[in-house]
Amino acid sequence: MGSNISKLLFVIILVAVFTAGAFLSYLWTVGYYVSLELKIPDKPVICVHDFVISAKDPTFFNITILNPSFSPKEAKILGIEVLTKDKNIHYITFITPQIPEEGYVLNPGDSETFKCSWNWTKYTGQTVNIIVLVKEGSGASFQTTLPLTKINIVNIEFDPEFGNRFNMTVANSNLSATNVTLTEINVIVDNSVHRVNTQPTLPVDLEPGDSINLTCMWNWANYQGEDVTLAINTIQGYFTKKKHTIPTYAIFTIQKVEFNLTNTSCFNLTIANSEISMIALKITDISITLKNGTAIKPEKITPDLPHVIDRNSTISFICEWNWTAYRGERITITVSTKQGYETKTTWKIP
């Protein structure tokens, strides 16, 4: 019996030792975490509870802000900012619900979702910092990567035989988060914007990975050798631009204008197609513009139009037009071709 009592006493002592050890370990562990994690702040500390953004509408984002229940008092939200990769800070001016000048009040345990109007298409695919400003408290800041939507101009072709149009291939990257709807194509040159018509006509929808070849109706022959910018807009707000130098395919000039004082019924015109031109030109029109803007066609042109002028060659035309009443006046003579090229000169009638 004494042996049984000894065993029971040993078990009791063992259980007591384990219990005491576990209790001391608990006190040490809890005390450590309480000292680090559970210190109650003396000012409001907010956090971003949720963030929602859609590639289909890049004009806004939604952000849910929470004032935790352990916060000592109400938090006053003063505003929301976005810090972009280019080091610019964008203060959001249109927010729903509206944030008053004195701040939007969030009581402890409360949250609010704010719709922030900000067009972020310029920063698609980039990492940004969202910053929430709080009065007399600790605000919130977090990083997020905006959805990527990328439009590419992958090919541009100018055919020297058609100076009034060009071809362009546009693609929506297979990495894009959404489809895009092409709505407008512009050519920017010499600080002027030229909106162009296309075949097929716009709008055109492109899913991620899709591309389309567009024929753009615009007379580029007058801008040979110049740098232009091609700009594409979409209904979603995404856009892309690409610079391109228009090749020089044809150079032709009016070399000489002759008015004979003894014969005021006509004048002679000599035209040259340069040796560096890549194509022969078909001259289809010769016109005269008076100083008041009135356009006049010669009554007869010899040789007849249309007339082909080869590369590295010249040709002279006799243009029948009675210029007696316009002596001493400056006129503009314009020569046009079927391919869309033209040349002009201003001349004073003797």
Phi, psi and omega in degrees: 000322178298327178293321179294322179295321180296317179297318181295318179297321180296319179295318180298316180296319180298315179297319180296320179295315178299319181295316179295319179296317180295321181294317179295320178297318178300314180299320181293317181292310180299318179299322179296311182289327177296319181293331183265314193255332190252023176285122184288125181291154178264356176230159179299136178233107182265167176216158176273114185274329181202152178217125183231131178218145184235130178293338182286339178220090185275029181257359182199171168213157177251137179226130179256123183250133182242132168261104188303157183294335179277359179297137186291338182199183180296152176249141178248109180283123182263335181171175180227134181232159175233125176259118183261171186297333180278012177072013176272141176255122182254109177277124183284118185265336180246107183230137177235124359292155184294141178264116180295163181300325180278355177109152177267123188275128172239116178284158178306131181090351181266155175223161179213139176260125181250132172267118185252116180276112180204122180277109186256017183300330180293339186245019181304133180083357183263158176271131181232162175252127175263125184239128177253122183267135182231141177278125176053049179193185180263117179284188181235147177213136176208158180261145174212153177256123181289146180302141180271127169223117189232124176255134181238137167267104191265344182202138177227128182230130174246124178262120184299341179278350181226086182281001182253009178198162176212163181251145181215135177255126181243136182230145169262119186306145176290351176269354182295147182275349184206168173285162174229150178242108180291129183238338187203138174233128180236149171247125181251120180209139179053040178064017176243147180251124180246113176279131186248146171275155184227159168233123355295160183288152176272154010279154177228132181264135178234119173283162176306129181093350180275156174216164180211144175262125183245136170265119186256121182274101179202133183280097182271350185300332180281356183238026179302136179082358182261155175273131177235161175242126176264127184236132181239130177246155179232161180293334180281346181107348177289153182208164173211155178224150177211132177273146181209142176261122180287126180296158174261112183255327186216131175233113174225148189222160170271108184282323188208141172235128183234123172249124180264117183297340180270355180215094183271015182267354182200172171216160180256144183226124178250127184240141181236137170255120190296156176292339180269358174295148182267346185221159168284152183243140177257105180285126184242345185205140170229126182226160180237132177243123179282170183295338178271005178093355179290129179264136182230140175258136173303145181294329179205145178234132179234126359290164185296153172261150001285156182217132182271133174242120183287169174297147177055048179212165178231162176210145178247137178244144169259118183252113182277114179199124182280107185260014183305316184285355186242017181300136182085355182266147175272133178234161175245126179254127182240133177242127183240155180239163179297327183286351179106356178277154175209156174222152181212160176213152175255132187222143177262124180289131182292000000 
